[in-house]
């Protein structure tokens, strides 16, 4: 079965002219993009924390058995991961400042893991985190325009007089 991909090719100025069905479609696509970025960032930050914890435990065990130390991880990795994790809840509301800080934190994570060989595997995930949050930054005007419309987020049309009369008679 073919995979369908939602794309939004609409300008914020044209949103007030759309009918409710198209506005609902826009909200669905926006929510899908926001939710996927939220899930990715959560998995990424929790994965970084888990890696740091597992590597630290393995490093201590290795040091106790072999008498040698493994390469040390940068100590800021868990702090950046926790900051990304916490900030993601605010960024999910399409707050511009939170998204900018999250992009900066993902960029800091990207440059931090470059200096440590055991952390190199985190680089593509941090890079994708930057891209995903930049994509959300570009969708802020669209989100703002559609959230100001009456009927947001459901955009269900009001029932007609006939439908109301029929429901009252039942």
GROMACS elastic network, one bead per residue, 0.5 to 0.9 nm:
[ bonds ]
;  ai    aj funct       b0    kb
    6    29     6  0.63139   500
    6    32     6  0.87713   500
    7    29     6  0.73649   500
    8    11     6  0.88465   500
    8    26     6  0.72034   500
    8    29     6  0.73366   500
    8    30     6  0.83257   500
   10    13     6  0.85056   500
   10    14     6  0.70640   500
   10    15     6  0.77261   500
   10    26     6  0.88933   500
   10   142     6  0.83031   500
   11    14     6  0.56231   500
   11    15     6  0.70633   500
   11   141     6  0.88592   500
   11   142     6  0.70828   500
   12    15     6  0.54993   500
   12    16     6  0.82864   500
   12   141     6  0.64539   500
   12   143     6  0.82341   500
   12   144     6  0.82872   500
   12   145     6  0.56451   500
   12   146     6  0.75242   500
   13    16     6  0.70238   500
   13    17     6  0.83458   500
   13   142     6  0.86499   500
   13   145     6  0.75843   500
   14    17     6  0.55069   500
   14    18     6  0.68704   500
   15    18     6  0.53822   500
   15    19     6  0.86193   500
   15    22     6  0.88045   500
   15    23     6  0.71052   500
   15    26     6  0.89756   500
   15   142     6  0.83038   500
   15   145     6  0.69351   500
   15   146     6  0.64751   500
   15   149     6  0.83556   500
   16    19     6  0.81013   500
   16    23     6  0.86186   500
   16   145     6  0.81202   500
   16   146     6  0.78361   500
   16   149     6  0.69477   500
   18    21     6  0.80230   500
   18    22     6  0.60464   500
   18    23     6  0.62541   500
   19    22     6  0.55952   500
   19    23     6  0.63075   500
   19    24     6  0.87382   500
   19   155     6  0.88416   500
   20    24     6  0.60144   500
   20    25     6  0.85524   500
   20   151     6  0.84023   500
   20   154     6  0.86229   500
   20   155     6  0.51875   500
   20   156     6  0.66082   500
   20   157     6  0.68364   500
   21    24     6  0.51068   500
   21    25     6  0.62839   500
   21    26     6  0.87317   500
   21   155     6  0.71453   500
   21   156     6  0.78731   500
   21   157     6  0.88115   500
   22    26     6  0.62066   500
   22    27     6  0.86410   500
   23    26     6  0.50119   500
   23    27     6  0.62348   500
   23    28     6  0.86097   500
   23   146     6  0.73688   500
   23   149     6  0.89763   500
   23   152     6  0.85577   500
   23   153     6  0.87196   500
   23   154     6  0.87605   500
   23   155     6  0.67872   500
   24    27     6  0.50471   500
   24    28     6  0.61369   500
   24    29     6  0.86646   500
   24   152     6  0.83024   500
   24   153     6  0.72105   500
   24   154     6  0.63606   500
   24   155     6  0.57437   500
   24   156     6  0.81235   500
   25    28     6  0.50321   500
   25    29     6  0.62362   500
   25    30     6  0.85648   500
   26    29     6  0.51978   500
   26    30     6  0.60855   500
   26    31     6  0.85196   500
   26   146     6  0.80893   500
   27    30     6  0.50237   500
   27    31     6  0.59724   500
   27    32     6  0.84101   500
   27   143     6  0.81313   500
   27   146     6  0.74835   500
   27   147     6  0.86038   500
   27   152     6  0.83484   500
   27   153     6  0.67253   500
   27   154     6  0.82732   500
   28    31     6  0.51573   500
   28    32     6  0.60709   500
   28    33     6  0.86902   500
   28   153     6  0.89338   500
   29    32     6  0.50011   500
   29    33     6  0.62667   500
   29    34     6  0.86248   500
   30    33     6  0.52036   500
   30    34     6  0.61257   500
   30    35     6  0.84823   500
   30   139     6  0.80474   500
   30   142     6  0.86744   500
   30   143     6  0.73214   500
   31    34     6  0.50317   500
   31    35     6  0.58531   500
   31    36     6  0.83845   500
   32    35     6  0.52062   500
   32    36     6  0.60859   500
   32    37     6  0.85954   500
   33    36     6  0.52641   500
   33    37     6  0.62152   500
   33    38     6  0.85434   500
   33   135     6  0.89736   500
   33   136     6  0.78931   500
   34    37     6  0.52577   500
   34    38     6  0.60801   500
   34    39     6  0.86618   500
   34    92     6  0.64341   500
   34    93     6  0.85642   500
   34    94     6  0.82309   500
   34   136     6  0.71063   500
   35    39     6  0.60810   500
   35    40     6  0.84872   500
   35    92     6  0.76588   500
   36    39     6  0.51350   500
   36    40     6  0.60579   500
   36    41     6  0.85353   500
   37    40     6  0.51003   500
   37    41     6  0.60779   500
   37    42     6  0.85381   500
   37    92     6  0.83275   500
   37   129     6  0.81060   500
   37   132     6  0.60696   500
   37   133     6  0.72466   500
   37   136     6  0.80363   500
   38    41     6  0.52725   500
   38    42     6  0.61758   500
   38    43     6  0.86717   500
   38    88     6  0.66191   500
   38    89     6  0.79197   500
   38    91     6  0.82988   500
   38    92     6  0.63772   500
   39    42     6  0.51312   500
   39    43     6  0.61602   500
   39    44     6  0.84733   500
   40    43     6  0.52246   500
   40    44     6  0.59951   500
   40    45     6  0.86085   500
   40   129     6  0.77299   500
   40   132     6  0.86824   500
   41    45     6  0.60540   500
   41    46     6  0.84265   500
   41    84     6  0.75662   500
   41    85     6  0.71645   500
   41    88     6  0.70812   500
   41   129     6  0.65938   500
   41   132     6  0.87250   500
   42    45     6  0.53548   500
   42    46     6  0.60484   500
   42    47     6  0.82891   500
   42    84     6  0.81943   500
   42    85     6  0.59736   500
   42    88     6  0.74595   500
   43    46     6  0.52482   500
   43    47     6  0.57967   500
   43    48     6  0.85069   500
   44    47     6  0.50680   500
   44    48     6  0.62137   500
   44    49     6  0.87359   500
   44    81     6  0.81472   500
   44    85     6  0.86757   500
   44   122     6  0.87586   500
   44   125     6  0.69854   500
   44   126     6  0.78591   500
   44   129     6  0.80497   500
   45    48     6  0.51215   500
   45    49     6  0.63308   500
   45    50     6  0.86551   500
   45    78     6  0.85263   500
   45    80     6  0.83855   500
   45    82     6  0.68257   500
   45    83     6  0.87395   500
   45    84     6  0.65003   500
   45    85     6  0.57682   500
   46    49     6  0.50482   500
   46    50     6  0.60846   500
   46    51     6  0.85182   500
   46    81     6  0.72280   500
   46    82     6  0.80992   500
   46    85     6  0.75060   500
   47    50     6  0.50251   500
   47    51     6  0.60243   500
   47    52     6  0.85287   500
   47    81     6  0.88039   500
   48    51     6  0.50893   500
   48    52     6  0.61530   500
   48    53     6  0.86255   500
   48    77     6  0.74846   500
   48    78     6  0.70606   500
   48    81     6  0.64066   500
   48   122     6  0.76249   500
   49    52     6  0.51343   500
   49    53     6  0.61940   500
   49    54     6  0.86184   500
   49    77     6  0.78384   500
   49    78     6  0.55968   500
   49    79     6  0.88956   500
   49    81     6  0.64944   500
   49    82     6  0.77562   500
   50    53     6  0.51088   500
   50    54     6  0.60424   500
   50    55     6  0.83649   500
   51    54     6  0.51894   500
   51    55     6  0.58532   500
   51    56     6  0.83518   500
   51   119     6  0.88673   500
   52    55     6  0.51920   500
   52    56     6  0.60193   500
   52    57     6  0.86379   500
   52    73     6  0.77136   500
   52    77     6  0.76552   500
   52    78     6  0.68967   500
   53    56     6  0.51705   500
   53    57     6  0.62659   500
   53    58     6  0.86033   500
   53    78     6  0.88600   500
   54    57     6  0.51928   500
   54    58     6  0.60777   500
   54    59     6  0.84279   500
   55    58     6  0.50343   500
   55    59     6  0.58725   500
   55    60     6  0.85813   500
   55    73     6  0.84712   500
   55   118     6  0.89189   500
   56    60     6  0.62305   500
   56    61     6  0.86082   500
   56    72     6  0.86778   500
   56    73     6  0.84434   500
   57    60     6  0.52760   500
   57    61     6  0.62502   500
   57    62     6  0.85667   500
   58    61     6  0.50750   500
   58    62     6  0.59635   500
   58    63     6  0.84778   500
   58    70     6  0.89195   500
   59    62     6  0.50508   500
   59    63     6  0.60398   500
   59    64     6  0.85737   500
   59    69     6  0.68145   500
   59    70     6  0.57815   500
   59    71     6  0.83897   500
   59    72     6  0.84801   500
   60    63     6  0.50776   500
   60    64     6  0.61681   500
   60    65     6  0.86736   500
   60    69     6  0.79411   500
   60    70     6  0.85859   500
   61    64     6  0.51747   500
   61    65     6  0.62391   500
   61    66     6  0.84471   500
   62    65     6  0.52428   500
   62    66     6  0.57078   500
   62    67     6  0.73443   500
   62    68     6  0.71369   500
   62    69     6  0.71551   500
   62    70     6  0.74552   500
   63    66     6  0.54075   500
   63    69     6  0.51747   500
   63    70     6  0.73332   500
   64    67     6  0.56612   500
   64    68     6  0.78750   500
   64    69     6  0.88734   500
   65    68     6  0.82093   500
   66    69     6  0.82433   500
   69    72     6  0.79665   500
   71   116     6  0.78634   500
   71   117     6  0.79578   500
   71   118     6  0.75083   500
   72    75     6  0.83658   500
   72   116     6  0.76445   500
   72   118     6  0.84728   500
   73    76     6  0.85871   500
   73    77     6  0.78067   500
   73   113     6  0.84271   500
   73   115     6  0.89440   500
   73   116     6  0.62282   500
   73   117     6  0.85128   500
   73   118     6  0.73250   500
   73   119     6  0.73388   500
   74    77     6  0.59865   500
   74    78     6  0.87800   500
   74   112     6  0.70999   500
   74   113     6  0.75722   500
   74   115     6  0.80881   500
   74   116     6  0.69930   500
   74   119     6  0.88842   500
   75    78     6  0.68829   500
   75    79     6  0.77805   500
   76    79     6  0.51712   500
   76    80     6  0.61010   500
   76    81     6  0.85260   500
   76   109     6  0.86127   500
   76   112     6  0.79607   500
   77    80     6  0.52381   500
   77    81     6  0.60847   500
   77    82     6  0.86203   500
   77   109     6  0.68269   500
   77   112     6  0.73810   500
   77   113     6  0.78841   500
   78    82     6  0.60475   500
   78    83     6  0.84773   500
   79    82     6  0.51673   500
   79    83     6  0.61118   500
   79    84     6  0.85697   500
   80    83     6  0.50212   500
   80    84     6  0.60844   500
   80    85     6  0.84897   500
   80   105     6  0.64809   500
   80   106     6  0.80567   500
   80   108     6  0.78984   500
   80   109     6  0.66945   500
   81    84     6  0.50891   500
   81    85     6  0.60728   500
   81    86     6  0.86755   500
   81   105     6  0.84161   500
   81   106     6  0.86638   500
   81   109     6  0.79942   500
   82    86     6  0.61424   500
   82    87     6  0.84033   500
   83    86     6  0.52471   500
   83    87     6  0.58946   500
   83    88     6  0.83468   500
   83   102     6  0.83560   500
   83   105     6  0.77818   500
   84    87     6  0.51457   500
   84    88     6  0.59156   500
   84   101     6  0.87675   500
   84   102     6  0.61146   500
   84   105     6  0.66348   500
   84   106     6  0.75029   500
   85    88     6  0.53439   500
   85    89     6  0.74213   500
   86    89     6  0.59441   500
   86    90     6  0.76280   500
   87    90     6  0.53761   500
   87    91     6  0.61377   500
   87    92     6  0.86424   500
   87    98     6  0.65279   500
   87    99     6  0.82570   500
   87   101     6  0.81674   500
   87   102     6  0.67571   500
   88    92     6  0.59734   500
   88    93     6  0.89043   500
   88    98     6  0.78496   500
   88    99     6  0.81115   500
   88   102     6  0.73795   500
   89    92     6  0.53362   500
   89    93     6  0.73213   500
   90    93     6  0.56425   500
   90    94     6  0.74670   500
   90    95     6  0.65611   500
   90    98     6  0.62803   500
   90    99     6  0.82683   500
   91    94     6  0.52540   500
   91    95     6  0.53536   500
   91    96     6  0.74665   500
   91    97     6  0.81761   500
   91    98     6  0.50842   500
   91    99     6  0.52292   500
   91   100     6  0.88603   500
   91   102     6  0.76518   500
   91   133     6  0.87630   500
   91   136     6  0.89391   500
   92    95     6  0.73722   500
   92    98     6  0.88435   500
   92    99     6  0.84477   500
   93    96     6  0.89918   500
   94    97     6  0.88968   500
   94    98     6  0.78915   500
   94    99     6  0.71777   500
   94   136     6  0.73920   500
   94   137     6  0.78039   500
   94   139     6  0.84668   500
   94   140     6  0.62934   500
   94   143     6  0.76497   500
   94   144     6  0.86405   500
   95    98     6  0.53863   500
   95    99     6  0.62567   500
   95   100     6  0.87727   500
   95   137     6  0.88610   500
   95   140     6  0.80612   500
   96    99     6  0.51612   500
   96   100     6  0.62245   500
   96   101     6  0.86927   500
   96   137     6  0.67533   500
   96   140     6  0.72457   500
   97   100     6  0.51169   500
   97   101     6  0.62148   500
   97   102     6  0.85300   500
   98   101     6  0.51451   500
   98   102     6  0.60489   500
   98   103     6  0.86194   500
   99   103     6  0.61524   500
   99   104     6  0.85875   500
   99   133     6  0.63184   500
   99   134     6  0.78275   500
   99   136     6  0.75694   500
   99   137     6  0.65845   500
  100   103     6  0.51174   500
  100   104     6  0.62722   500
  100   105     6  0.86512   500
  100   133     6  0.79706   500
  100   134     6  0.81120   500
  100   137     6  0.76651   500
  101   105     6  0.60893   500
  101   106     6  0.85988   500
  102   106     6  0.61163   500
  102   107     6  0.84484   500
  102   129     6  0.87227   500
  102   130     6  0.79914   500
  102   133     6  0.71949   500
  103   106     6  0.51579   500
  103   107     6  0.61072   500
  103   108     6  0.85457   500
  103   129     6  0.74724   500
  103   130     6  0.52049   500
  103   131     6  0.82305   500
  103   132     6  0.87885   500
  103   133     6  0.59741   500
  103   134     6  0.69135   500
  104   108     6  0.60650   500
  104   109     6  0.85440   500
  104   130     6  0.79435   500
  105   109     6  0.60883   500
  105   110     6  0.84881   500
  105   130     6  0.86257   500
  106   110     6  0.61116   500
  106   111     6  0.87547   500
  106   126     6  0.55717   500
  106   127     6  0.72594   500
  106   128     6  0.88555   500
  106   129     6  0.61503   500
  106   130     6  0.56599   500
  106   133     6  0.89486   500
  107   111     6  0.63430   500
  107   112     6  0.84871   500
  107   126     6  0.70634   500
  107   127     6  0.72940   500
  107   129     6  0.84899   500
  107   130     6  0.64708   500
  108   111     6  0.52431   500
  108   112     6  0.59407   500
  108   113     6  0.86086   500
  108   126     6  0.89199   500
  109   113     6  0.61239   500
  109   114     6  0.86343   500
  109   122     6  0.85175   500
  109   123     6  0.80124   500
  109   126     6  0.64555   500
  109   127     6  0.89249   500
  110   113     6  0.55896   500
  110   114     6  0.65990   500
  110   122     6  0.76168   500
  110   123     6  0.54798   500
  110   124     6  0.82297   500
  110   125     6  0.85323   500
  110   126     6  0.53847   500
  110   127     6  0.65049   500
  110   130     6  0.88937   500
  111   114     6  0.52213   500
  111   115     6  0.73052   500
  111   123     6  0.82169   500
  112   115     6  0.59704   500
  112   116     6  0.75442   500
  112   119     6  0.87800   500
  113   116     6  0.54631   500
  113   117     6  0.76531   500
  113   118     6  0.83378   500
  113   119     6  0.52235   500
  113   120     6  0.58398   500
  113   121     6  0.84213   500
  113   122     6  0.68020   500
  113   123     6  0.65227   500
  114   117     6  0.72118   500
  114   119     6  0.73216   500
  114   120     6  0.61098   500
  114   122     6  0.89390   500
  114   123     6  0.72264   500
  115   119     6  0.82024   500
  115   120     6  0.82345   500
  116   119     6  0.55107   500
  116   120     6  0.66832   500
  117   120     6  0.54168   500
  117   121     6  0.85742   500
  118   121     6  0.74176   500
  119   122     6  0.56568   500
  119   123     6  0.75785   500
  120   123     6  0.55806   500
  120   124     6  0.84319   500
  121   124     6  0.68672   500
  121   125     6  0.78643   500
  122   125     6  0.53876   500
  122   126     6  0.61446   500
  122   127     6  0.86354   500
  123   126     6  0.51452   500
  123   127     6  0.60847   500
  123   128     6  0.86024   500
  124   128     6  0.61350   500
  124   129     6  0.85536   500
  125   128     6  0.50618   500
  125   129     6  0.61597   500
  125   130     6  0.87465   500
  126   130     6  0.63837   500
  126   131     6  0.87731   500
  127   130     6  0.51435   500
  127   131     6  0.64171   500
  127   132     6  0.87326   500
  128   132     6  0.60155   500
  128   133     6  0.85206   500
  129   132     6  0.51330   500
  129   133     6  0.61594   500
  129   134     6  0.84838   500
  130   133     6  0.53550   500
  130   134     6  0.61021   500
  130   135     6  0.86122   500
  131   134     6  0.50861   500
  131   135     6  0.61600   500
  131   136     6  0.87240   500
  132   135     6  0.50947   500
  132   136     6  0.64331   500
  132   137     6  0.87976   500
  133   137     6  0.62348   500
  133   138     6  0.87880   500
  134   138     6  0.64439   500
  134   139     6  0.88427   500
  135   138     6  0.52395   500
  135   139     6  0.65725   500
  136   139     6  0.50706   500
  136   140     6  0.65762   500
  137   140     6  0.54833   500
  137   141     6  0.84796   500
  138   141     6  0.71714   500
  138   142     6  0.82237   500
  139   142     6  0.53045   500
  139   143     6  0.61390   500
  139   144     6  0.86132   500
  140   143     6  0.50264   500
  140   144     6  0.60107   500
  140   145     6  0.85392   500
  141   144     6  0.50615   500
  141   145     6  0.60954   500
  141   146     6  0.86216   500
  142   145     6  0.51523   500
  142   146     6  0.61861   500
  142   147     6  0.84646   500
  143   146     6  0.53103   500
  143   147     6  0.59185   500
  143   148     6  0.85989   500
  144   147     6  0.52392   500
  144   148     6  0.63453   500
  145   148     6  0.55361   500
  145   149     6  0.69888   500
  146   149     6  0.54228   500
  146   150     6  0.88297   500
  146   152     6  0.72156   500
  146   153     6  0.84462   500
  147   150     6  0.80670   500
  147   151     6  0.87527   500
  147   152     6  0.57062   500
  147   153     6  0.70621   500
  148   151     6  0.88290   500
  148   152     6  0.72230   500
  149   152     6  0.58740   500
  149   153     6  0.86924   500
  149   155     6  0.88374   500
  150   153     6  0.86754   500
  150   155     6  0.76970   500
  151   154     6  0.60776   500
  151   156     6  0.69293   500
  151   157     6  0.82641   500
  152   155     6  0.56216   500
  152   156     6  0.88581   500
  153   156     6  0.88276   500
  156   159     6  0.89143   500
  157   160     6  0.88366   500
  159   162     6  0.80082   500
  159   163     6  0.59414   500
  159   164     6  0.64498   500
  160   163     6  0.52918   500
  160   164     6  0.63672   500
  160   165     6  0.86649   500
  161   164     6  0.51424   500
  161   165     6  0.60788   500
  161   166     6  0.85902   500
  162   165     6  0.50440   500
  162   166     6  0.61204   500
  162   167     6  0.86218   500
  163   166     6  0.51026   500
  163   167     6  0.62004   500
  163   168     6  0.86101   500
  164   167     6  0.51861   500
  164   168     6  0.61773   500
  164   169     6  0.87172   500
  165   168     6  0.51152   500
  165   169     6  0.62931   500
  165   170     6  0.89158   500
  166   169     6  0.52171   500
  166   170     6  0.65485   500
  167   170     6  0.53575   500
